[in-house]
Amino acid sequence: MRATDSLALPKVLLVQDGLWALFKPAGMPVHPVGGDAAVQDLVSWAVASASAPPELAPIHRLDLGTSGLVLMSPDPALRARL
């Protein structure tokens, strides 16, 4: 395994006070894309693999080709404040 291989996987970095911070690898969409269940997105991954609540939604997005930190919350009021 190369050092960069671990960057290709999404990760939960922090869960605190209703705020979720996740690492999004390049090439993974933030949210479901056009009903294509074959494309794994970060929100669906978090709900299925990281025990995130089904109401989890992004506060912002990153482009498909960009990797980095994505903030999410299941709380609509928190998302609106941020």
One Martini backbone bead per residue (centre of mass of N, CA, C, O) as a GRO file, in nm:
protein
   82
    1MET     BB    1   0.096   0.037   0.023
    2ARG     BB    2   0.045   0.354  -0.022
    3ALA     BB    3   0.020   0.659   0.126
    4THR     BB    4  -0.218   0.757  -0.078
    5ASP     BB    5  -0.442   0.534  -0.050
    6SER     BB    6  -0.592   0.644   0.211
    7LEU     BB    7  -0.716   0.899   0.052
    8ALA     BB    8  -0.944   0.721  -0.113
    9LEU     BB    9  -1.098   0.732   0.162
   10PRO     BB   10  -1.341   0.779   0.358
   11LYS     BB   11  -1.388   0.995   0.658
   12VAL     BB   12  -1.431   1.034   0.996
   13LEU     BB   13  -1.317   1.309   1.197
   14LEU     BB   14  -1.596   1.436   1.327
   15VAL     BB   15  -1.821   1.437   1.620
   16GLN     BB   16  -2.009   1.740   1.716
   17ASP     BB   17  -2.288   1.888   1.800
   18GLY     BB   18  -2.413   1.787   1.504
   19LEU     BB   19  -2.126   1.772   1.373
   20TRP     BB   20  -1.979   1.675   1.062
   21ALA     BB   21  -1.652   1.553   0.969
   22LEU     BB   22  -1.535   1.488   0.635
   23PHE     BB   23  -1.361   1.293   0.411
   24LYS     BB   24  -1.317   1.370   0.062
   25PRO     BB   25  -1.256   1.217  -0.213
   26ALA     BB   26  -1.160   1.213  -0.511
   27GLY     BB   27  -1.451   1.125  -0.716
   28MET     BB   28  -1.657   1.191  -0.488
   29PRO     BB   29  -1.959   1.260  -0.421
   30VAL     BB   30  -2.152   1.417  -0.184
   31HIS     BB   31  -2.416   1.342  -0.339
   32PRO     BB   32  -2.651   1.220  -0.500
   33VAL     BB   33  -2.661   1.100  -0.851
   34GLY     BB   34  -2.925   1.065  -1.051
   35GLY     BB   35  -3.005   0.774  -0.918
   36ASP     BB   36  -2.716   0.633  -0.903
   37ALA     BB   37  -2.632   0.355  -0.713
   38ALA     BB   38  -2.332   0.300  -0.827
   39VAL     BB   39  -2.272   0.576  -0.696
   40GLN     BB   40  -2.070   0.674  -0.447
   41ASP     BB   41  -2.147   0.874  -0.175
   42LEU     BB   42  -2.091   1.046   0.116
   43VAL     BB   43  -2.367   1.032   0.251
   44SER     BB   44  -2.424   0.729   0.205
   45TRP     BB   45  -2.171   0.628   0.341
   46ALA     BB   46  -2.226   0.744   0.628
   47VAL     BB   47  -2.491   0.589   0.676
   48ALA     BB   48  -2.383   0.291   0.606
   49SER     BB   49  -2.067   0.307   0.753
   50ALA     BB   50  -2.099   0.549   1.008
   51SER     BB   51  -2.378   0.588   1.160
   52ALA     BB   52  -2.545   0.793   1.030
   53PRO     BB   53  -2.795   0.985   0.996
   54PRO     BB   54  -3.041   1.010   0.748
   55GLU     BB   55  -3.042   1.343   0.777
   56LEU     BB   56  -2.787   1.388   0.652
   57ALA     BB   57  -2.625   1.699   0.544
   58PRO     BB   58  -2.483   1.932   0.368
   59ILE     BB   59  -2.331   2.256   0.401
   60HIS     BB   60  -2.138   2.178   0.169
   61ARG     BB   61  -1.922   2.162  -0.119
   62LEU     BB   62  -1.739   1.959  -0.348
   63ASP     BB   63  -1.590   1.884  -0.603
   64LEU     BB   64  -1.535   1.591  -0.754
   65GLY     BB   65  -1.204   1.650  -0.789
   66THR     BB   66  -1.216   1.710  -0.480
   67SER     BB   67  -1.044   1.713  -0.183
   68GLY     BB   68  -1.181   1.704   0.163
   69LEU     BB   69  -1.362   1.893   0.374
   70VAL     BB   70  -1.689   1.804   0.511
   71LEU     BB   71  -1.981   1.950   0.622
   72MET     BB   72  -2.231   1.811   0.849
   73SER     BB   73  -2.598   1.771   0.916
   74PRO     BB   74  -2.915   1.680   1.063
   75ASP     BB   75  -2.957   1.992   1.127
   76PRO     BB   76  -3.119   2.250   0.981
   77ALA     BB   77  -3.040   2.484   1.172
   78LEU     BB   78  -2.735   2.445   1.158
   79ARG     BB   79  -2.705   2.471   0.853
   80ALA     BB   80  -2.819   2.763   0.838
   81ARG     BB   81  -2.605   2.898   1.026
   82LEU     BB   82  -2.354   2.790   0.838
   0.00000   0.00000   0.00000
